[in-house]
Amino acid sequence: MTRGRARDPNVCGVTAAIAVIDGKWKTHLLWLLESGPYRPGELRRRLPGLSEKVLTQALREMESDGLVHREVHDVLPPKTVYSLTGFGRDLAEALAPLSDWGHRRLERLVEAEPAS
């Protein structure tokens, strides 16, 4: 899905929402930031496999979409902290039922597996 769909007023609302969270890490970042603000290094430590480049790109896109707030403190070395905006919290709340559905689906898959 392209980033352009996140801003296209002529697409379905679900498509526009999915375009904003598309990618491997954005839902993880939303989930972590729900618990409070984080510095980028803390986010990387909590998400093994997430490179600094991809983290920076995802956070910039999320900031551009109004989901996260970036606060830079004027200290040496510079300190940057990311937190969810009210709009980002709204999205996290909207995704909660989808997350519940996903967990139920996974449970069904486990139950359907033949016993070994």
N, CA, C and O atoms as CSV, one atom per row, in Angstrom:
chain,resi,resn,atom,element,x,y,z
A,1,MET,N,N,0.855,-1.167,0.000
A,1,MET,CA,C,0.000,0.000,0.000
A,1,MET,C,C,0.904,1.233,0.000
A,1,MET,O,O,1.945,1.259,0.655
A,2,THR,N,N,0.492,2.224,-0.729
A,2,THR,CA,C,1.337,3.411,-0.825
A,2,THR,C,C,0.983,4.439,0.237
A,2,THR,O,O,-0.148,4.484,0.721
A,3,ARG,N,N,1.952,5.257,0.589
A,3,ARG,CA,C,1.738,6.327,1.568
A,3,ARG,C,C,0.681,7.306,1.078
A,3,ARG,O,O,-0.044,7.892,1.882
A,4,GLY,N,N,0.587,7.488,-0.247
A,4,GLY,CA,C,-0.374,8.422,-0.807
A,4,GLY,C,C,-1.807,8.098,-0.437
A,4,GLY,O,O,-2.643,8.997,-0.336
A,5,ARG,N,N,-2.096,6.839,-0.236
A,5,ARG,CA,C,-3.464,6.447,0.129
A,5,ARG,C,C,-3.849,6.942,1.513
A,5,ARG,O,O,-5.035,7.067,1.816
A,6,ALA,N,N,-2.870,7.225,2.350
A,6,ALA,CA,C,-3.164,7.731,3.688
A,6,ALA,C,C,-3.747,9.136,3.613
A,6,ALA,O,O,-4.383,9.589,4.565
A,7,ARG,N,N,-3.543,9.824,2.508
A,7,ARG,CA,C,-4.014,11.206,2.362
A,7,ARG,C,C,-5.043,11.372,1.248
A,7,ARG,O,O,-5.510,12.486,1.007
A,8,ASP,N,N,-5.402,10.296,0.570
A,8,ASP,CA,C,-6.351,10.365,-0.541
A,8,ASP,C,C,-7.776,10.400,-0.002
A,8,ASP,O,O,-8.221,9.427,0.607
A,9,PRO,N,N,-8.509,11.512,-0.213
A,9,PRO,CA,C,-9.871,11.603,0.328
A,9,PRO,C,C,-10.869,10.713,-0.402
A,9,PRO,O,O,-12.015,10.593,0.030
A,10,ASN,N,N,-10.452,10.087,-1.503
A,10,ASN,CA,C,-11.371,9.270,-2.295
A,10,ASN,C,C,-11.243,7.773,-2.042
A,10,ASN,O,O,-11.756,6.969,-2.820
A,11,VAL,N,N,-10.565,7.390,-0.963
A,11,VAL,CA,C,-10.457,5.965,-0.651
A,11,VAL,C,C,-11.345,5.640,0.545
A,11,VAL,O,O,-11.770,6.529,1.283
A,12,CYS,N,N,-11.608,4.385,0.716
A,12,CYS,CA,C,-12.377,3.894,1.868
A,12,CYS,C,C,-11.650,4.289,3.155
A,12,CYS,O,O,-10.419,4.314,3.185
A,13,GLY,N,N,-12.393,4.595,4.207
A,13,GLY,CA,C,-11.800,4.984,5.478
A,13,GLY,C,C,-10.888,3.925,6.055
A,13,GLY,O,O,-9.858,4.244,6.650
A,14,VAL,N,N,-11.261,2.654,5.882
A,14,VAL,CA,C,-10.415,1.569,6.397
A,14,VAL,C,C,-9.084,1.554,5.642
A,14,VAL,O,O,-8.029,1.353,6.244
A,15,THR,N,N,-9.134,1.762,4.346
A,15,THR,CA,C,-7.914,1.806,3.544
A,15,THR,C,C,-7.019,2.959,3.998
A,15,THR,O,O,-5.805,2.798,4.115
A,16,ALA,N,N,-7.620,4.118,4.253
A,16,ALA,CA,C,-6.847,5.275,4.713
A,16,ALA,C,C,-6.208,4.995,6.074
A,16,ALA,O,O,-5.069,5.392,6.316
A,17,ALA,N,N,-6.934,4.315,6.960
A,17,ALA,CA,C,-6.392,3.987,8.281
A,17,ALA,C,C,-5.255,2.971,8.168
A,17,ALA,O,O,-4.222,3.114,8.822
A,18,ILE,N,N,-5.448,1.957,7.344
A,18,ILE,CA,C,-4.417,0.924,7.185
A,18,ILE,C,C,-3.160,1.523,6.559
A,18,ILE,O,O,-2.048,1.119,6.899
A,19,ALA,N,N,-3.325,2.474,5.654
A,19,ALA,CA,C,-2.161,3.120,5.036
A,19,ALA,C,C,-1.298,3.823,6.080
A,19,ALA,O,O,-0.081,3.909,5.919
A,20,VAL,N,N,-1.914,4.325,7.144
A,20,VAL,CA,C,-1.183,5.030,8.198
A,20,VAL,C,C,-0.388,4.060,9.073
A,20,VAL,O,O,0.674,4.421,9.580
A,21,ILE,N,N,-0.884,2.841,9.255
A,21,ILE,CA,C,-0.195,1.879,10.131
A,21,ILE,C,C,0.517,0.789,9.349
A,21,ILE,O,O,1.035,-0.165,9.930
A,22,ASP,N,N,0.543,0.934,8.022
A,22,ASP,CA,C,1.164,-0.070,7.169
A,22,ASP,C,C,2.648,-0.188,7.492
A,22,ASP,O,O,3.318,0.809,7.762
A,23,GLY,N,N,3.138,-1.386,7.462
A,23,GLY,CA,C,4.552,-1.637,7.731
A,23,GLY,C,C,4.708,-2.547,8.932
A,23,GLY,O,O,3.765,-2.785,9.688
A,24,LYS,N,N,5.894,-3.039,9.086
A,24,LYS,CA,C,6.170,-4.031,10.130
A,24,LYS,C,C,6.186,-3.449,11.537
A,24,LYS,O,O,5.852,-4.156,12.487
A,25,TRP,N,N,6.563,-2.183,11.700
A,25,TRP,CA,C,6.869,-1.666,13.032
A,25,TRP,C,C,5.877,-0.667,13.605
A,25,TRP,O,O,5.881,-0.440,14.815
A,26,LYS,N,N,5.037,-0.069,12.794
A,26,LYS,CA,C,4.196,1.023,13.299
A,26,LYS,C,C,3.203,0.568,14.368
A,26,LYS,O,O,2.992,1.289,15.344
A,27,THR,N,N,2.600,-0.588,14.215
A,27,THR,CA,C,1.679,-1.040,15.259
A,27,THR,C,C,2.424,-1.351,16.548
A,27,THR,O,O,1.905,-1.115,17.639
A,28,HIS,N,N,3.638,-1.879,16.430
A,28,HIS,CA,C,4.464,-2.119,17.616
A,28,HIS,C,C,4.781,-0.797,18.317
A,28,HIS,O,O,4.699,-0.691,19.541
A,29,LEU,N,N,5.141,0.197,17.523
A,29,LEU,CA,C,5.466,1.507,18.094
A,29,LEU,C,C,4.247,2.132,18.760
A,29,LEU,O,O,4.362,2.701,19.846
A,30,LEU,N,N,3.083,2.032,18.125
A,30,LEU,CA,C,1.851,2.537,18.747
A,30,LEU,C,C,1.621,1.866,20.088
A,30,LEU,O,O,1.307,2.530,21.075
A,31,TRP,N,N,1.778,0.547,20.124
A,31,TRP,CA,C,1.537,-0.225,21.332
A,31,TRP,C,C,2.488,0.214,22.445
A,31,TRP,O,O,2.066,0.395,23.587
A,32,LEU,N,N,3.764,0.385,22.116
A,32,LEU,CA,C,4.731,0.814,23.129
A,32,LEU,C,C,4.448,2.232,23.613
A,32,LEU,O,O,4.479,2.499,24.814
A,33,LEU,N,N,4.175,3.135,22.685
A,33,LEU,CA,C,3.966,4.532,23.046
A,33,LEU,C,C,2.668,4.757,23.813
A,33,LEU,O,O,2.491,5.807,24.431
A,34,GLU,N,N,1.759,3.787,23.781
A,34,GLU,CA,C,0.540,3.881,24.598
A,34,GLU,C,C,0.879,3.944,26.083
A,34,GLU,O,O,0.151,4.558,26.863
A,35,SER,N,N,1.977,3.314,26.473
A,35,SER,CA,C,2.343,3.258,27.887
A,35,SER,C,C,3.083,4.510,28.357
A,35,SER,O,O,3.318,4.674,29.554
A,36,GLY,N,N,3.451,5.389,27.430
A,36,GLY,CA,C,4.129,6.619,27.820
A,36,GLY,C,C,5.208,7.004,26.834
A,36,GLY,O,O,5.446,6.289,25.860
A,37,PRO,N,N,5.870,8.136,27.078
A,37,PRO,CA,C,6.899,8.617,26.158
A,37,PRO,C,C,8.156,7.751,26.195
A,37,PRO,O,O,8.488,7.138,27.210
A,38,TYR,N,N,8.839,7.724,25.055
A,38,TYR,CA,C,10.077,6.948,24.919
A,38,TYR,C,C,11.096,7.740,24.130
A,38,TYR,O,O,10.755,8.532,23.251
A,39,ARG,N,N,12.346,7.509,24.463
A,39,ARG,CA,C,13.446,7.999,23.643
A,39,ARG,C,C,13.695,6.967,22.548
A,39,ARG,O,O,13.392,5.788,22.734
A,40,PRO,N,N,14.247,7.394,21.399
A,40,PRO,CA,C,14.462,6.448,20.296
A,40,PRO,C,C,15.289,5.222,20.689
A,40,PRO,O,O,14.978,4.109,20.266
A,41,GLY,N,N,16.334,5.412,21.490
A,41,GLY,CA,C,17.156,4.271,21.905
A,41,GLY,C,C,16.368,3.258,22.714
A,41,GLY,O,O,16.582,2.052,22.588
A,42,GLU,N,N,15.457,3.747,23.545
A,42,GLU,CA,C,14.605,2.840,24.333
A,42,GLU,C,C,13.686,2.039,23.418
A,42,GLU,O,O,13.468,0.847,23.635
A,43,LEU,N,N,13.148,2.697,22.396
A,43,LEU,CA,C,12.273,1.996,21.451
A,43,LEU,C,C,13.045,0.901,20.721
A,43,LEU,O,O,12.537,-0.206,20.546
A,44,ARG,N,N,14.265,1.205,20.296
A,44,ARG,CA,C,15.074,0.209,19.594
A,44,ARG,C,C,15.401,-0.978,20.487
A,44,ARG,O,O,15.386,-2.120,20.028
A,45,ARG,N,N,15.697,-0.724,21.755
A,45,ARG,CA,C,16.001,-1.830,22.680
A,45,ARG,C,C,14.786,-2.718,22.888
A,45,ARG,O,O,14.925,-3.930,23.051
A,46,ARG,N,N,13.609,-2.137,22.884
A,46,ARG,CA,C,12.383,-2.917,23.101
A,46,ARG,C,C,11.921,-3.653,21.855
A,46,ARG,O,O,11.085,-4.553,21.937
A,47,LEU,N,N,12.459,-3.277,20.700
A,47,LEU,CA,C,12.059,-3.910,19.440
A,47,LEU,C,C,13.296,-4.440,18.711
A,47,LEU,O,O,13.761,-3.828,17.750
A,48,PRO,N,N,13.823,-5.571,19.167
A,48,PRO,CA,C,15.002,-6.142,18.515
A,48,PRO,C,C,14.731,-6.368,17.023
A,48,PRO,O,O,13.656,-6.824,16.634
A,49,GLY,N,N,15.706,-6.048,16.222
A,49,GLY,CA,C,15.560,-6.201,14.780
A,49,GLY,C,C,15.167,-4.918,14.078
A,49,GLY,O,O,15.230,-4.836,12.851
A,50,LEU,N,N,14.765,-3.921,14.837
A,50,LEU,CA,C,14.399,-2.626,14.269
A,50,LEU,C,C,15.656,-1.776,14.128
A,50,LEU,O,O,16.311,-1.454,15.119
A,51,SER,N,N,15.984,-1.416,12.901
A,51,SER,CA,C,17.186,-0.608,12.679
A,51,SER,C,C,16.903,0.856,12.992
A,51,SER,O,O,15.750,1.287,13.013
A,52,GLU,N,N,17.962,1.608,13.233
A,52,GLU,CA,C,17.822,3.035,13.519
A,52,GLU,C,C,17.188,3.763,12.337
A,52,GLU,O,O,16.355,4.652,12.518
A,53,LYS,N,N,17.589,3.378,11.126
A,53,LYS,CA,C,17.052,4.010,9.916
A,53,LYS,C,C,15.545,3.785,9.796
A,53,LYS,O,O,14.794,4.727,9.541
A,54,VAL,N,N,15.109,2.557,9.977
A,54,VAL,CA,C,13.687,2.235,9.848
A,54,VAL,C,C,12.888,2.885,10.972
A,54,VAL,O,O,11.779,3.371,10.748
A,55,LEU,N,N,13.450,2.894,12.184
A,55,LEU,CA,C,12.779,3.555,13.306
A,55,LEU,C,C,12.579,5.038,13.004
A,55,LEU,O,O,11.483,5.568,13.188
A,56,THR,N,N,13.626,5.703,12.543
A,56,THR,CA,C,13.539,7.127,12.231
A,56,THR,C,C,12.486,7.379,11.154
A,56,THR,O,O,11.691,8.312,11.263
A,57,GLN,N,N,12.482,6.551,10.122
A,57,GLN,CA,C,11.512,6.708,9.034
A,57,GLN,C,C,10.083,6.507,9.545
A,57,GLN,O,O,9.191,7.293,9.223
A,58,ALA,N,N,9.867,5.463,10.334
A,58,ALA,CA,C,8.523,5.183,10.853
A,58,ALA,C,C,8.044,6.311,11.763
A,58,ALA,O,O,6.898,6.748,11.659
A,59,LEU,N,N,8.914,6.782,12.653
A,59,LEU,CA,C,8.524,7.864,13.561
A,59,LEU,C,C,8.246,9.161,12.802
A,59,LEU,O,O,7.323,9.896,13.154
A,60,ARG,N,N,9.026,9.444,11.777
A,60,ARG,CA,C,8.776,10.648,10.970
A,60,ARG,C,C,7.425,10.557,10.259
A,60,ARG,O,O,6.675,11.532,10.215
A,61,GLU,N,N,7.121,9.384,9.704
A,61,GLU,CA,C,5.832,9.201,9.037
A,61,GLU,C,C,4.687,9.315,10.040
A,61,GLU,O,O,3.659,9.927,9.751
A,62,MET,N,N,4.870,8.728,11.212
A,62,MET,CA,C,3.830,8.788,12.237
A,62,MET,C,C,3.648,10.223,12.741
A,62,MET,O,O,2.533,10.642,13.052
A,63,GLU,N,N,4.747,10.967,12.818
A,63,GLU,CA,C,4.649,12.374,13.205
A,63,GLU,C,C,3.918,13.168,12.120
A,63,GLU,O,O,3.065,14.003,12.421
A,64,SER,N,N,4.256,12.903,10.865
A,64,SER,CA,C,3.606,13.577,9.742
A,64,SER,C,C,2.111,13.279,9.703
A,64,SER,O,O,1.313,14.131,9.311
A,65,ASP,N,N,1.736,12.076,10.108
A,65,ASP,CA,C,0.321,11.672,10.130
A,65,ASP,C,C,-0.400,12.129,11.394
A,65,ASP,O,O,-1.591,11.867,11.560
A,66,GLY,N,N,0.317,12.808,12.282
A,66,GLY,CA,C,-0.303,13.347,13.488
A,66,GLY,C,C,-0.492,12.338,14.612
A,66,GLY,O,O,-1.274,12.575,15.532
A,67,LEU,N,N,0.223,11.207,14.546
A,67,LEU,CA,C,0.067,10.156,15.555
A,67,LEU,C,C,1.017,10.317,16.734
A,67,LEU,O,O,0.674,9.983,17.868
A,68,VAL,N,N,2.215,10.832,16.461
A,68,VAL,CA,C,3.199,10.996,17.534
A,68,VAL,C,C,3.677,12.438,17.596
A,68,VAL,O,O,3.663,13.175,16.610
A,69,HIS,N,N,4.098,12.804,18.794
A,69,HIS,CA,C,4.679,14.120,19.046
A,69,HIS,C,C,6.157,13.925,19.324
A,69,HIS,O,O,6.540,13.065,20.118
A,70,ARG,N,N,6.977,14.718,18.676
A,70,ARG,CA,C,8.433,14.669,18.860
A,70,ARG,C,C,8.836,15.895,19.652
A,70,ARG,O,O,8.600,17.028,19.234
A,71,GLU,N,N,9.450,15.653,20.807
A,71,GLU,CA,C,9.899,16.749,21.660
A,71,GLU,C,C,11.411,16.689,21.779
A,71,GLU,O,O,11.974,15.684,22.213
A,72,VAL,N,N,12.064,17.779,21.387
A,72,VAL,CA,C,13.523,17.855,21.466
A,72,VAL,C,C,13.882,18.774,22.620
A,72,VAL,O,O,13.479,19.937,22.650
A,73,HIS,N,N,14.649,18.241,23.577
A,73,HIS,CA,C,15.085,19.017,24.727
A,73,HIS,C,C,16.428,19.667,24.401
A,73,HIS,O,O,17.313,19.025,23.836
A,74,ASP,N,N,16.572,20.907,24.749
A,74,ASP,CA,C,17.779,21.677,24.442
A,74,ASP,C,C,18.863,21.422,25.496
A,74,ASP,O,O,19.158,22.277,26.332
A,75,VAL,N,N,19.443,20.223,25.428
A,75,VAL,CA,C,20.533,19.835,26.323
A,75,VAL,C,C,21.621,19.178,25.475
A,75,VAL,O,O,21.393,18.818,24.320
A,76,LEU,N,N,22.799,19.029,26.064
A,76,LEU,CA,C,23.871,18.318,25.375
A,76,LEU,C,C,24.152,17.019,26.092
A,76,LEU,O,O,24.356,17.048,27.306
A,77,PRO,N,N,24.176,15.900,25.437
A,77,PRO,CA,C,23.763,15.715,24.044
A,77,PRO,C,C,22.253,15.922,23.893
A,77,PRO,O,O,21.511,15.808,24.869
A,78,PRO,N,N,21.795,16.227,22.669
A,78,PRO,CA,C,20.366,16.458,22.459
A,78,PRO,C,C,19.535,15.259,22.903
A,78,PRO,O,O,19.921,14.107,22.706
A,79,LYS,N,N,18.406,15.552,23.496
A,79,LYS,CA,C,17.506,14.503,23.983
A,79,LYS,C,C,16.179,14.643,23.249
A,79,LYS,O,O,15.546,15.698,23.287
A,80,THR,N,N,15.763,13.569,22.582
A,80,THR,CA,C,14.503,13.554,21.854
A,80,THR,C,C,13.586,12.533,22.500
A,80,THR,O,O,14.012,11.428,22.834
A,81,VAL,N,N,12.326,12.904,22.673
A,81,VAL,CA,C,11.333,12.018,23.280
A,81,VAL,C,C,10.107,11.994,22.380
A,81,VAL,O,O,9.652,13.030,21.895
A,82,TYR,N,N,9.578,10.784,22.164
A,82,TYR,CA,C,8.372,10.612,21.361
A,82,TYR,C,C,7.225,10.165,22.252
A,82,TYR,O,O,7.403,9.360,23.166
A,83,SER,N,N,6.048,10.702,21.970
A,83,SER,CA,C,4.840,10.303,22.694
A,83,SER,C,C,3.667,10.312,21.725
A,83,SER,O,O,3.736,10.915,20.654
A,84,LEU,N,N,2.590,9.635,22.112
A,84,LEU,CA,C,1.393,9.635,21.277
A,84,LEU,C,C,0.653,10.959,21.421
A,84,LEU,O,O,0.607,11.544,22.504
A,85,THR,N,N,0.088,11.414,20.340
A,85,THR,CA,C,-0.810,12.557,20.378
A,85,THR,C,C,-2.201,12.031,20.735
A,85,THR,O,O,-2.410,10.820,20.812
A,86,GLY,N,N,-3.136,12.929,20.950
A,86,GLY,CA,C,-4.516,12.505,21.169
A,86,GLY,C,C,-5.047,11.718,19.981
A,86,GLY,O,O,-5.784,10.747,20.151
A,87,PHE,N,N,-4.671,12.139,18.780
A,87,PHE,CA,C,-5.089,11.451,17.557
A,87,PHE,C,C,-4.488,10.045,17.505
A,87,PHE,O,O,-5.144,9.097,17.073
A,88,GLY,N,N,-3.234,9.919,17.950
A,88,GLY,CA,C,-2.586,8.610,18.006
A,88,GLY,C,C,-3.258,7.698,19.018
A,88,GLY,O,O,-3.409,6.501,18.774
A,89,ARG,N,N,-3.664,8.261,20.160
A,89,ARG,CA,C,-4.398,7.476,21.162
A,89,ARG,C,C,-5.742,7.016,20.610
A,89,ARG,O,O,-6.173,5.892,20.864
A,90,ASP,N,N,-6.402,7.892,19.851
A,90,ASP,CA,C,-7.667,7.503,19.208
A,90,ASP,C,C,-7.460,6.297,18.302
A,90,ASP,O,O,-8.264,5.365,18.303
A,91,LEU,N,N,-6.377,6.319,17.528
A,91,LEU,CA,C,-6.088,5.195,16.635
A,91,LEU,C,C,-5.802,3.935,17.441
A,91,LEU,O,O,-6.302,2.863,17.099
A,92,ALA,N,N,-5.019,4.040,18.490
A,92,ALA,CA,C,-4.702,2.876,19.322
A,92,ALA,C,C,-5.984,2.278,19.904
A,92,ALA,O,O,-6.139,1.057,19.937
A,93,GLU,N,N,-6.893,3.124,20.359
A,93,GLU,CA,C,-8.174,2.637,20.884
A,93,GLU,C,C,-9.003,1.976,19.794
A,93,GLU,O,O,-9.657,0.962,20.038
A,94,ALA,N,N,-8.981,2.543,18.595
A,94,ALA,CA,C,-9.734,1.959,17.485
A,94,ALA,C,C,-9.170,0.602,17.083
A,94,ALA,O,O,-9.913,-0.267,16.624
A,95,LEU,N,N,-7.867,0.413,17.250
A,95,LEU,CA,C,-7.233,-0.850,16.877
A,95,LEU,C,C,-7.413,-1.943,17.928
A,95,LEU,O,O,-7.210,-3.119,17.625
A,96,ALA,N,N,-7.784,-1.589,19.140
A,96,ALA,CA,C,-7.915,-2.580,20.220
A,96,ALA,C,C,-8.877,-3.714,19.850
A,96,ALA,O,O,-8.519,-4.876,20.045
A,97,PRO,N,N,-10.080,-3.440,19.327
A,97,PRO,CA,C,-10.962,-4.551,18.949
A,97,PRO,C,C,-10.374,-5.413,17.828
A,97,PRO,O,O,-10.591,-6.624,17.798
A,98,LEU,N,N,-9.636,-4.795,16.914
A,98,LEU,CA,C,-8.993,-5.569,15.851
A,98,LEU,C,C,-7.927,-6.485,16.442
A,98,LEU,O,O,-7.771,-7.627,16.010
A,99,SER,N,N,-7.197,-5.980,17.429
A,99,SER,CA,C,-6.196,-6.792,18.114
A,99,SER,C,C,-6.855,-7.978,18.820
A,99,SER,O,O,-6.355,-9.101,18.758
A,100,ASP,N,N,-7.983,-7.721,19.492
A,100,ASP,CA,C,-8.712,-8.803,20.162
A,100,ASP,C,C,-9.136,-9.863,19.153
A,100,ASP,O,O,-9.001,-11.060,19.406
A,101,TRP,N,N,-9.645,-9.420,18.012
A,101,TRP,CA,C,-10.068,-10.347,16.974
A,101,TRP,C,C,-8.869,-11.174,16.495
A,101,TRP,O,O,-8.983,-12.383,16.296
A,102,GLY,N,N,-7.727,-10.517,16.312
A,102,GLY,CA,C,-6.535,-11.227,15.868
A,102,GLY,C,C,-6.089,-12.297,16.855
A,102,GLY,O,O,-5.685,-13.387,16.452
A,103,HIS,N,N,-6.163,-11.990,18.150
A,103,HIS,CA,C,-5.807,-12.987,19.168
A,103,HIS,C,C,-6.782,-14.163,19.142
A,103,HIS,O,O,-6.367,-15.314,19.278
A,104,ARG,N,N,-8.068,-13.882,18.969
A,104,ARG,CA,C,-9.058,-14.975,18.872
A,104,ARG,C,C,-8.788,-15.841,17.646
A,104,ARG,O,O,-8.911,-17.064,17.707
A,105,ARG,N,N,-8.420,-15.211,16.540
A,105,ARG,CA,C,-8.101,-15.964,15.326
A,105,ARG,C,C,-6.904,-16.874,15.561
A,105,ARG,O,O,-6.917,-18.036,15.155
A,106,LEU,N,N,-5.871,-16.352,16.213
A,106,LEU,CA,C,-4.686,-17.167,16.493
A,106,LEU,C,C,-5.024,-18.350,17.393
A,106,LEU,O,O,-4.515,-19.452,17.192
A,107,GLU,N,N,-5.889,-18.119,18.392
A,107,GLU,CA,C,-6.319,-19.210,19.263
A,107,GLU,C,C,-7.048,-20.284,18.463
A,107,GLU,O,O,-6.835,-21.474,18.692
A,108,ARG,N,N,-7.902,-19.881,17.531
A,108,ARG,CA,C,-8.623,-20.845,16.685
A,108,ARG,C,C,-7.655,-21.660,15.842
A,108,ARG,O,O,-7.839,-22.863,15.660
A,109,LEU,N,N,-6.617,-20.996,15.326
A,109,LEU,CA,C,-5.633,-21.715,14.515
A,109,LEU,C,C,-4.902,-22.761,15.345
A,109,LEU,O,O,-4.665,-23.876,14.881
A,110,VAL,N,N,-4.548,-22.399,16.568
A,110,VAL,CA,C,-3.858,-23.342,17.458
A,110,VAL,C,C,-4.768,-24.524,17.773
A,110,VAL,O,O,-4.333,-25.676,17.751
A,111,GLU,N,N,-6.034,-24.229,18.066
A,111,GLU,CA,C,-6.993,-25.290,18.388
A,111,GLU,C,C,-7.225,-26.215,17.197
A,111,GLU,O,O,-7.478,-27.406,17.381
A,112,ALA,N,N,-7.141,-25.684,15.985
A,112,ALA,CA,C,-7.403,-26.472,14.784
A,112,ALA,C,C,-6.204,-27.326,14.359
A,112,ALA,O,O,-6.353,-28.227,13.534
A,113,GLU,N,N,-5.025,-27.054,14.907
A,113,GLU,CA,C,-3.850,-27.829,14.563
A,113,GLU,C,C,-4.002,-29.265,15.071
A,113,GLU,O,O,-4.454,-29.489,16.193
A,114,PRO,N,N,-3.622,-30.226,14.239
A,114,PRO,CA,C,-3.692,-31.609,14.701
A,114,PRO,C,C,-2.704,-31.860,15.842
A,114,PRO,O,O,-1.567,-31.388,15.811
A,115,ALA,N,N,-3.149,-32.598,16.827
A,115,ALA,CA,C,-2.269,-32.932,17.965
A,115,ALA,C,C,-1.150,-33.831,17.482
A,115,ALA,O,O,-1.378,-34.743,16.688
A,116,SER,N,N,0.076,-33.576,17.964
A,116,SER,CA,C,1.213,-34.404,17.512
A,116,SER,C,C,1.567,-35.437,18.525
A,116,SER,O,O,2.494,-36.218,18.313
